């Protein structure tokens, strides 16, 4: 029973981490686009 609970917790945390990576990538792309827009407006 303990190993099953550990497996569920590990699976939950793995899914949360993978979702977080996807979100962080999206935020990084948004910041990059914002920086490009500021650079074009400044020149």
C-alpha angles and dihedrals in degrees: 000000000000092000090052091053090048089051092051092048092047091049091049093050092045091053091047092051093048091049090049092053091053091050093047090051091053092049090049091053091049091051090048092052090048091051091050091051092050091048092052092047091050094052 
